[in-house]
Amino acid sequence: MTLTDAGFELFQHLTARTFLVLDTEYTRDPDGDGDRIISLAITPVVGGKRVRDGELYVEMNPGVPVDPRSTAVHGFTTEAVARKRRFGYYAPAVLDALTVPDAVLVCHTGSDIRVLRRELERLDEARATGDATVTVGLEQLPELPIIDTSPLPRLLRLPGVGQRGVVSLATLCQLVGVANAEAHHARADARATADALVKLLLHAAGAFAYASLEALLEDHARGTTHDPKLPGYIRSRREAPVVPTEHLVRHDSPLTHAGTPAEQQAWLELAVECVRLRCPHLRTEATLAAQENGAALFDPLVALLATVTEPGQAGTLLGAVAALITASSPGADPPAAAPALAHTRALRWWAKQRPRSKPPPRASRPGLPPAPTAGKVTVAPATRCTSR
């Protein structure tokens, strides 16, 4: 991005403080005691550039079995971390890496600061029971203001964000042109988040969105490491839905190839969860999946319409159905002239249903079917239809 002299001067002002980008990979505690860190990375951004000096990356034994669902995300297994040291061993180095004068902590979603605080609280609990080996805890965590890069694009009106209150890291990287070849690796994600932050601040400077970093922090209102404001979502007048971090993680691997039946089944189960949460990312998922999977996904997705009961769920679902039908095919000229799912049945269904779409009845009215759950949705065999 090319900045004017005034824009470059503002960018220097916005990046005068050091940014410490934190990312973690973790697993759930089987006893319900929060999450436990498996790997942690801290990447500094100094003078508007990501630097290696002061970077930290550690892997550890979480002290509990690694949940298979967590393994499916980041690849760590119970066996792989069994011989590693526990968090308490690395805590002094982690706190030292965060002890930078006038720094700002950056993370993508508030989960990273949440799990770090819980690990430090556990150290406090161990020290309170007489464990003399524990020398640090939550009290030693420096008080740093927080920037959360998941809602920041909406705040800065980044092109392509639209009305989405939050974006996944994969979507953010795509929007700002940052590569991340090792998604769900703490060091790679921290570096990608750092690069994306620089791009966001360049955009803010070019648009003269904020006269100072302090003004941005005040409007962003994510709190500090001592008093984080979680979850980090920006509300619109219609109140954007709160989407849990655990759900956002599932959007980091979109179905962009011809999926196997199992992959298409997993996509539909994700869609069920998206509809229940009114997740704004379902439409993007459908757009990306449409080219290779639209015919297989269309009928099961339409079948979900009969199950929605809460306000906003039908709109979420119809947006995904529309994306399956109208996503442009590669090489189409013009792009809108060749829908990815350009078969007569789908297009006729959409032409009939679109003008009749109405908000769904509220769930409190008697006689309504239950809201959709994360249960299984079966992929029906794709039928061959005649294209226009």
C-alpha positions as CSV (number, residue, x, y, z in Angstrom):
1,M,0.0,0.0,0.0
2,T,1.4,3.4,-1.0
3,L,1.0,6.1,1.6
4,T,1.2,9.9,1.2
5,D,3.8,11.7,3.3
6,A,1.1,12.5,5.8
7,G,-0.1,8.9,5.9
8,F,3.4,7.6,6.4
9,E,3.9,10.0,9.3
10,L,0.7,8.8,10.8
11,F,1.7,5.1,10.3
12,Q,5.0,5.8,12.2
13,H,3.0,7.4,15.0
14,L,0.6,4.3,15.1
15,T,3.6,2.0,15.3
16,A,5.7,3.9,17.7
17,R,5.0,1.4,20.5
18,T,6.2,-2.2,20.4
19,F,3.5,-4.8,19.7
20,L,3.8,-8.3,21.2
21,V,1.8,-10.8,19.2
22,L,0.7,-13.8,21.3
23,D,-0.6,-17.1,19.9
24,T,-1.2,-20.4,21.6
25,E,-2.3,-23.9,20.8
26,Y,-4.1,-25.7,23.6
27,T,-6.4,-28.6,24.7
28,R,-9.4,-28.7,26.9
29,D,-9.1,-29.9,30.5
30,P,-11.1,-33.1,30.8
31,D,-12.3,-31.9,34.3
32,G,-13.7,-28.7,32.9
33,D,-10.9,-26.5,34.4
34,G,-10.5,-24.3,31.3
35,D,-7.9,-25.0,28.6
36,R,-4.3,-26.0,28.9
37,I,-1.5,-24.7,26.7
38,I,0.6,-27.0,24.5
39,S,2.5,-24.5,22.5
40,L,3.0,-20.7,22.8
41,A,4.6,-18.1,20.6
42,I,5.4,-14.4,21.1
43,T,6.4,-12.3,18.1
44,P,7.4,-8.7,18.4
45,V,6.5,-5.9,15.9
46,V,8.9,-3.0,16.3
47,G,8.7,0.2,14.2
48,G,6.0,-1.2,12.0
49,K,8.0,-4.4,11.2
50,R,7.9,-8.0,12.5
51,V,11.3,-8.8,14.0
52,R,13.0,-12.0,15.2
53,D,14.8,-10.3,18.1
54,G,12.8,-11.1,21.3
55,E,10.7,-13.8,19.6
56,L,9.8,-16.8,21.8
57,Y,8.4,-20.3,20.9
58,V,7.9,-23.1,23.4
59,E,6.1,-26.5,23.4
60,M,5.0,-28.1,26.7
61,N,3.2,-31.0,28.3
62,P,-0.3,-29.7,29.2
63,G,-0.6,-32.1,32.1
64,V,-3.8,-33.7,30.7
65,P,-4.5,-36.0,27.8
66,V,-4.7,-34.1,24.5
67,D,-8.3,-34.1,23.3
68,P,-8.7,-35.8,19.9
69,R,-10.7,-32.7,18.7
70,S,-7.7,-30.5,19.6
71,T,-5.3,-32.9,17.8
72,A,-7.4,-32.6,14.7
73,V,-6.8,-28.8,14.7
74,H,-3.1,-28.5,15.6
75,G,-1.7,-32.0,15.3
76,F,-0.3,-32.4,18.9
77,T,-0.9,-35.8,20.5
78,T,-0.6,-37.0,24.1
79,E,2.3,-39.2,23.2
80,A,4.1,-36.3,21.3
81,V,4.2,-34.0,24.4
82,A,4.6,-36.6,27.1
83,R,8.3,-36.0,27.6
84,K,8.1,-32.2,27.5
85,R,8.2,-29.9,30.5
86,R,5.1,-28.3,32.1
87,F,4.0,-24.7,31.8
88,G,5.5,-23.7,35.1
89,Y,9.0,-24.3,33.7
90,Y,8.5,-21.8,30.9
91,A,6.4,-19.3,32.7
92,P,9.3,-17.0,33.8
93,A,10.6,-16.8,30.1
94,V,7.0,-16.1,28.9
95,L,6.5,-13.3,31.4
96,D,10.0,-11.9,30.6
97,A,9.2,-11.8,26.9
98,L,6.0,-9.8,27.7
99,T,7.9,-7.4,30.0
100,V,8.6,-4.7,27.4
101,P,8.0,-1.1,28.4
102,D,5.0,0.6,26.8
103,A,4.2,-2.5,24.8
104,V,0.8,-3.5,23.4
105,L,-0.4,-7.2,23.5
106,V,-1.9,-8.5,20.2
107,C,-3.8,-11.7,19.7
108,H,-6.3,-13.1,17.3
109,T,-9.5,-13.7,19.3
110,G,-9.3,-13.4,23.1
111,S,-8.7,-17.1,23.7
112,D,-4.9,-16.7,23.9
113,I,-4.9,-14.2,26.8
114,R,-7.7,-16.2,28.4
115,V,-5.7,-19.5,28.5
116,L,-2.5,-17.7,29.5
117,R,-4.2,-16.1,32.4
118,R,-5.7,-19.4,33.5
119,E,-2.3,-21.1,33.4
120,L,-0.8,-18.4,35.6
121,E,-3.8,-18.7,38.0
122,R,-3.0,-22.4,38.3
123,L,0.6,-21.5,39.4
124,D,-0.9,-19.1,42.0
125,E,-3.1,-22.0,43.3
126,A,-0.1,-24.3,43.4
127,R,2.0,-21.7,45.4
128,A,-1.0,-21.2,47.8
129,T,-0.9,-24.9,48.6
130,G,2.8,-24.7,49.5
131,D,4.6,-25.6,46.3
132,A,8.0,-23.8,46.8
133,T,9.1,-24.5,43.2
134,V,6.6,-21.9,41.9
135,T,8.1,-18.5,41.7
136,V,5.8,-16.6,39.4
137,G,2.0,-16.2,38.8
138,L,-0.7,-14.0,37.5
139,E,0.6,-11.0,39.6
140,Q,3.8,-11.0,37.5
141,L,1.9,-10.6,34.2
142,P,2.6,-7.1,32.9
143,E,-0.5,-4.9,32.4
144,L,-0.6,-4.3,28.7
145,P,-3.4,-2.9,26.5
146,I,-4.9,-5.5,24.2
147,I,-5.6,-5.5,20.4
148,D,-7.7,-8.3,19.1
149,T,-7.2,-8.7,15.3
150,S,-10.4,-10.6,14.9
151,P,-12.8,-7.6,15.3
152,L,-10.2,-5.0,14.3
153,P,-10.9,-5.2,10.5
154,R,-14.6,-4.3,11.1
155,L,-13.5,-1.3,13.3
156,L,-11.2,-0.1,10.6
157,R,-13.7,-0.7,7.8
158,L,-11.3,-2.9,5.9
159,P,-12.6,-3.6,2.4
160,G,-14.1,-7.0,2.0
161,V,-15.1,-7.4,5.7
162,G,-18.7,-6.1,5.1
163,Q,-20.9,-6.6,8.1
164,R,-18.9,-9.4,9.7
165,G,-18.2,-8.5,13.3
166,V,-15.2,-10.8,13.5
167,V,-13.0,-12.7,11.0
168,S,-11.0,-15.9,11.3
169,L,-7.3,-15.6,11.0
170,A,-7.4,-17.4,7.6
171,T,-9.9,-14.9,6.3
172,L,-7.9,-12.0,7.7
173,C,-4.8,-13.2,5.9
174,Q,-6.7,-13.6,2.7
175,L,-8.1,-10.0,3.0
176,V,-4.8,-8.3,3.6
177,G,-2.6,-10.6,1.5
178,V,-0.6,-12.4,4.1
179,A,0.7,-15.9,3.6
180,N,0.5,-18.5,6.5
181,A,1.7,-21.9,5.3
182,E,1.4,-23.6,8.7
183,A,-2.0,-22.7,10.1
184,H,-2.5,-23.8,13.7
185,H,1.2,-23.7,14.5
186,A,1.6,-21.1,17.2
187,R,4.8,-19.6,15.8
188,A,3.4,-19.4,12.2
189,D,0.1,-18.0,13.4
190,A,1.8,-15.4,15.6
191,R,3.9,-14.3,12.6
192,A,0.9,-14.2,10.3
193,T,-1.0,-12.2,12.9
194,A,1.9,-9.8,13.2
195,D,2.1,-9.3,9.5
196,A,-1.7,-8.8,9.3
197,L,-1.5,-6.3,12.1
198,V,1.0,-4.2,10.1
199,K,-1.3,-4.3,7.1
200,L,-4.2,-3.2,9.2
201,L,-2.3,-0.3,10.6
202,L,-1.1,0.7,7.1
203,H,-4.8,0.7,6.1
204,A,-5.7,2.8,9.1
205,A,-3.0,5.3,8.3
206,G,-3.9,5.5,4.7
207,A,-7.5,6.1,5.5
208,F,-6.6,8.5,8.4
209,A,-9.0,6.4,10.5
210,Y,-7.4,7.3,13.8
211,A,-5.1,10.2,14.8
212,S,-3.3,8.2,17.4
213,L,-2.8,4.6,18.7
214,E,-4.3,5.7,22.0
215,A,-7.5,6.7,20.2
216,L,-7.7,3.4,18.4
217,L,-7.1,1.5,21.6
218,E,-9.9,3.4,23.3
219,D,-12.4,2.8,20.5
220,H,-11.3,-0.8,20.2
221,A,-11.9,-1.3,23.9
222,R,-10.4,-4.7,24.4
223,G,-9.2,-3.9,27.9
224,T,-5.8,-4.9,29.3
225,T,-4.1,-8.1,30.3
226,H,-5.3,-7.5,33.9
227,D,-8.8,-6.8,32.8
228,P,-9.4,-8.2,29.3
229,K,-12.8,-7.6,27.7
230,L,-13.8,-11.0,26.4
231,P,-15.2,-12.1,24.1
232,G,-14.0,-9.5,21.7
233,Y,-16.8,-8.7,19.3
234,I,-18.0,-5.4,18.0
235,R,-21.8,-4.9,18.2
236,S,-23.8,-3.3,15.4
237,R,-27.2,-1.8,15.9
238,R,-28.8,-5.2,15.1
239,E,-26.4,-6.9,17.6
240,A,-24.0,-9.2,15.7
241,P,-24.1,-12.8,17.0
242,V,-21.4,-13.9,19.5
243,V,-19.5,-16.7,17.9
244,P,-17.4,-18.8,20.2
245,T,-13.6,-19.1,19.5
246,E,-13.9,-22.9,19.3
247,H,-16.3,-22.5,16.4
248,L,-14.2,-19.9,14.6
249,V,-11.3,-22.3,14.6
250,R,-13.3,-24.7,12.4
251,H,-13.4,-22.1,9.6
252,D,-9.7,-22.1,9.1
253,S,-9.8,-25.1,6.6
254,P,-12.5,-24.3,4.0
255,L,-13.6,-26.9,1.5
256,T,-12.0,-25.6,-1.7
257,H,-11.5,-28.9,-3.5
258,A,-13.8,-31.7,-4.5
259,G,-14.5,-33.2,-1.1
260,T,-14.9,-36.8,-0.2
261,P,-18.3,-37.9,1.2
262,A,-16.8,-37.7,4.7
263,E,-15.5,-34.1,4.0
264,Q,-18.8,-33.0,2.7
265,Q,-20.5,-34.6,5.7
266,A,-18.2,-32.6,8.0
267,W,-19.0,-29.4,6.1
268,L,-22.7,-29.9,6.6
269,E,-22.2,-30.6,10.3
270,L,-20.3,-27.3,10.5
271,A,-23.2,-25.6,8.6
272,V,-25.7,-26.9,11.2
273,E,-23.6,-25.3,13.9
274,C,-23.2,-22.1,11.9
275,V,-27.0,-21.8,11.5
276,R,-27.5,-22.4,15.2
277,L,-25.0,-19.6,16.1
278,R,-26.0,-17.3,13.2
279,C,-22.4,-17.4,12.2
280,P,-21.6,-14.9,9.4
281,H,-18.9,-17.0,8.0
282,L,-21.2,-19.7,6.6
283,R,-21.8,-17.8,3.4
284,T,-18.1,-17.5,2.7
285,E,-17.7,-21.2,3.4
286,A,-20.5,-21.9,0.8
287,T,-18.9,-19.6,-1.8
288,L,-15.6,-21.5,-1.5
289,A,-17.2,-24.9,-1.5
290,A,-19.6,-24.2,-4.3
291,Q,-17.4,-24.9,-7.4
292,E,-16.6,-28.5,-6.5
293,N,-19.3,-29.5,-4.1
294,G,-22.4,-27.4,-4.8
295,A,-24.5,-30.2,-6.3
296,A,-23.9,-32.5,-3.3
297,L,-24.4,-29.9,-0.6
298,F,-27.5,-28.1,-2.0
299,D,-30.3,-30.5,-1.1
300,P,-29.1,-31.2,2.5
301,L,-28.6,-27.5,3.1
302,V,-32.1,-26.7,1.8
303,A,-33.5,-29.4,4.0
304,L,-32.3,-27.5,7.1
305,L,-34.7,-24.7,6.3
306,A,-37.6,-26.7,7.9
307,T,-35.7,-26.9,11.2
308,V,-34.8,-23.2,11.9
309,T,-36.7,-21.5,14.7
310,E,-34.7,-18.6,16.0
311,P,-34.6,-15.1,14.4
312,G,-31.6,-14.8,12.1
313,Q,-31.1,-18.5,11.5
314,A,-33.1,-18.6,8.3
315,G,-31.1,-15.6,7.0
316,T,-27.8,-17.3,7.7
317,L,-29.0,-20.4,6.0
318,L,-30.5,-18.6,2.9
319,G,-27.3,-16.7,2.5
320,A,-25.3,-19.9,2.2
321,V,-27.9,-21.4,-0.2
322,A,-27.6,-18.3,-2.3
323,A,-23.8,-18.6,-2.3
324,L,-24.0,-22.2,-3.5
325,I,-26.2,-21.2,-6.4
326,T,-24.7,-17.9,-7.5
327,A,-21.0,-18.2,-6.8
328,S,-19.2,-17.6,-10.1
329,S,-17.4,-20.3,-11.9
330,P,-13.7,-20.0,-12.7
331,G,-13.1,-18.2,-16.0
332,A,-16.6,-17.0,-16.4
333,D,-16.9,-13.9,-18.5
334,P,-18.5,-11.9,-16.9
335,P,-18.0,-13.8,-13.6
336,A,-21.7,-13.5,-12.6
337,A,-22.9,-15.0,-15.8
338,A,-22.0,-18.6,-14.8
339,P,-23.3,-19.6,-11.4
340,A,-21.4,-22.5,-9.9
341,L,-24.6,-24.5,-9.4
342,A,-26.3,-23.5,-12.7
343,H,-28.8,-26.3,-12.9
344,T,-32.4,-25.6,-13.6
345,R,-33.9,-27.1,-10.4
346,A,-31.7,-25.0,-8.1
347,L,-32.2,-21.8,-9.9
348,R,-36.0,-22.3,-10.2
349,W,-36.1,-23.1,-6.5
350,W,-34.2,-19.9,-5.7
351,A,-36.3,-17.7,-8.0
352,K,-39.5,-19.0,-6.3
353,Q,-38.2,-18.8,-2.7
354,R,-36.2,-15.6,-2.6
355,P,-39.2,-13.1,-2.8
356,R,-41.2,-15.2,-0.3
357,S,-38.4,-15.3,2.3
358,K,-39.7,-14.1,5.7
359,P,-38.3,-14.0,9.2
360,P,-38.8,-17.3,11.0
361,P,-41.3,-17.5,13.9
362,R,-39.9,-17.2,17.4
363,A,-39.1,-20.4,19.2
364,S,-41.4,-19.5,22.1
365,R,-44.5,-20.1,20.1
366,P,-46.1,-23.5,20.7
367,G,-46.0,-26.3,18.2
368,L,-42.7,-25.3,16.6
369,P,-40.0,-27.9,15.8
370,P,-36.8,-27.8,17.9
371,A,-33.9,-25.7,16.8
372,P,-31.2,-27.4,14.7
373,T,-28.5,-29.0,16.7
374,A,-25.0,-30.2,15.8
375,G,-26.3,-33.6,14.9
376,K,-25.6,-35.5,11.7
377,V,-26.9,-34.3,8.4
378,T,-26.6,-36.9,5.6
379,V,-25.3,-35.9,2.2
380,A,-27.7,-37.1,-0.4
381,P,-26.1,-38.4,-3.7
382,A,-25.8,-35.6,-6.1
383,T,-28.4,-35.7,-8.9
384,R,-27.4,-34.9,-12.4
385,C,-29.4,-31.8,-13.7
386,T,-29.4,-30.2,-17.0
387,S,-27.5,-26.9,-17.1
388,R,-28.9,-23.9,-18.9
